């Protein structure tokens, strides 16, 4: 059972706005891209149950998060759009595109998308418009969708998705610094850590972030971290010990 919608969003929103103030410079950030479609249940699960981890542990401060709501959508011969899960998915993809455009602050558009994807998991999609009020946003994204601009934004996301190398074969398709994670997408946090450590010549990204904050303002993810070589080794090797379930929506199905 899921907790009540409003209280769940409040907890999530409070966490992400707190960590907004702990951001590092953009030159240090790792790019995390999520290629998805709005009604794929596995995309919804990732957005609701996995993506929030980077907000809850403070890593969002060192990530450029980029969402691409197109997924396995195709063009028909006449140029119209065919979405894997029907017209409702086409509409929600476009609304998500409008939200990203209307609310460029990642905290705001991720909050809105989180709200709608939670409704997908709860089979309450008909309540999607309530998310504007729950998140505390204007209806600019809805206006964008109604006037057709969402379709134009979707065409841009279609082009971006088509330029993936290698091409995506399913969604959610998660990419860290241009490295597709394939079936290991649920382990994206460790890939982000490794990418950041490689960029900065640090063995452990989490340790670097913790050290950057100093002793007076330490995020939760750092409080119980043992700064020993043994801990670093355990952290890095744990990637190899995890098993993954192939919960995806395949392309061309």
N, C-alpha and C positions, 0 to 999 in steps of 0.2 A: 504494500500500500504506500502511495505517495503522501507526504504531508500536505496540508492545505496550500493552495497555490500562492496566495499572497504572502504568508509567513515564510515560505520557502524562498520566494524571490527577495524578500527583505533581507534574509540572512546572506544570500548570494550577493546582493547589491551592496550591503554594508561592507563585506569583505573586499570587493573589487575597488570600491572607492577609497578604502583605507590604503590599499597598496598603490593607488595612483600617485601618491605623494612620495613614494620611495623609488622613483624611476632613476635609472642611470642614463648616460648619454646615448644618443641613437647610434653613434659609431660603434658602440660595444654590443649592440643587440643582435640576437639571432632571429632570422626570419622563419616564422612558422606559418605555413599556408595550409588551409583546409579546403579541399574541393569536395563539395557535397551537394545533395539534393534534399529538399525540405521534407518530403514524406517517406524517405527511406528510413525504416525504423532503426537501423544501425547507425545512421548519421545522427538521428535524434538522440539515441542513447549516448553517442560520443559527445555531443554538444552538452547534454544535460548531466551526464555522470562522469565524464573524463576531462573535458576541456576546463571545467571550473577549477581543477587542481592547480593550474598555474596562477589563478587568482588567489586561491586559498593559501598557498605556500609562498606567495610573493614573487614568484619567478616572472610574472607578467611584466615586472619592471625592467626586465632585460630581454624582452621578446617583442618583435614587430609581428603582430598577429594579423593575418590576411585571410579573409573568408571569401570563397568563390562559390556562390549558389547557382550551379548549373548541373554538375554531376553527369549523369548518363543521358541527358536530354539530347535529342536528335532533331535534325531538320528534315522535313518531308520534301519530296521533289518540288512541290509548289512553294517552298520557302517558309511554310508555317512550322511551328515548333511542336514536337511530340515529346511529352514528358513521360518518364517511366511509370509514374503512378497517377497519370491522368491529369485532367485540366486543373484540378485543385492544386496539384503540385506546381504546375506552371505558374499559377497565380501567386502561390506562397513564395516560390523562388523569386519572382519579380518584386514582391513586397520586401523580401529580405534584401534584394539589391537596392531597393529604394531606401531602406533603413540604413544601410551602410553609407549611401550617398547623403542622406538627409542628416544623419547623426555621425559625423566622421570620428568623433571621440570613441575609441574602441570600447570604453566602459559602457557607453550608451547603446551602441548598436549590438554589441554582444549581449547585453542585458535584455534587449528586446527579442533577439533571435532565441536566446535561452528560454524566454517566456513562451514563445510560440512552439518551440520544439518540445517543451514539457507538455504542452497541450496535445501534441501529436502522440506522445507516449501514453497519455491518459485518455486517448480517444475523445477529446473535447475540442477538436479543431474548430468547431463552429464558434468558439469563444475567442478566436484569435484577435479580434478587434479590442477586446478588453485589455490586452497587453499594453496598449498605449497608456492607459490610465494606471495600470499596475506598476509600470516602469517609470511613470512620471514624465512622459514625452509628449510633445505636440503630435498632431496627426499629419505632419509634413510628409511622412513616408506614404501614407494613404493617398494624399493628394498626388504625389509622384506617380503612384500606380494608376490612379483613375485617369490622369491626363496622358497616359501612355509612355511616359518617360522610363518606366520600369522595363519596358520591352527593349528600349535602346540600351539600357544598362546591361540587360541580359545578353544582348548580342556581343558586347565587349567581353563578358565573362565566357561566352561560348568560344570566342577567339582565343582567349587566354588558356582555356582548358584544352583546346585543340593543339596548342603549342607545347604541351607537356612532353618531355623526353626523359624516360620512355613514356609512351602514352598510358593514361590511366586505364585500368581494366575493371575497376570497381570503385565504389565509394562506401565509406569515407576514404578519401585519398589524401594522406597527410605527407607534407613535404617539409623538411628542415634544411634550410640553406641549400636548396636545390637537390637535396637527396630524398627520393621517395622512400617511405618507410614500408611500403608494401603491406603484408599481413601483420607486421609488427606495430601497426599504428597506435595501439593502445599503450605502448611503451614510449610514447612520444616525449615524455618529460626527460627520460635519460638520454635520448638522442639530442635534445636541446642542450642538455648539460654537456655532453661530449662535444657538440659543435662549438659551444661557447668556449670550453676549455681549450680546444684546438686553435680557435681564433686568437685567444689571448695568451697562449703558451702556458696555461694552467692545467694540471692534471684533473682537477675537480672543479667544475663550474660552481656548484653550490658553495664550496668553501670560498671561492673567490668573491661571490656575492656577499656572503656573510662577513668576510673581512672588510669589504667596501663600506659596510654600514658602521663599523666601529662598535664600541661597547655600549653605547647609549640607546641605540635604535635598531634592535635586532629582530628580524621577522621570525615567525614561529618555526619556519623550516630550519632555522639555524640554531635554535636554542639547545637542542640535545645532540648537536653534531660534534663528534669527537674528531679533533684536528690531528689525527695520527695517520701515518702512512698505511697502517693496517686498515683503518676505516676507508681510506681512499681506494685501496685495492678491493675491499669488499663491495664498495659502491659500484666501481667500474665493472667488476666481474659479474655482478648480479644480472646484467643484461642477458648474459648467456644462459641463466638458470630459469628464466621465465618461459612459460608456455603460452601459446596464443590460440584463441578460438577464431576461426575464419567467419566472422559475422559481418558480412558485407552484402551490398547490392551490386551484382555484376552488370557490366555494360552489355548491351545488345541482348538483353533478356526481357 
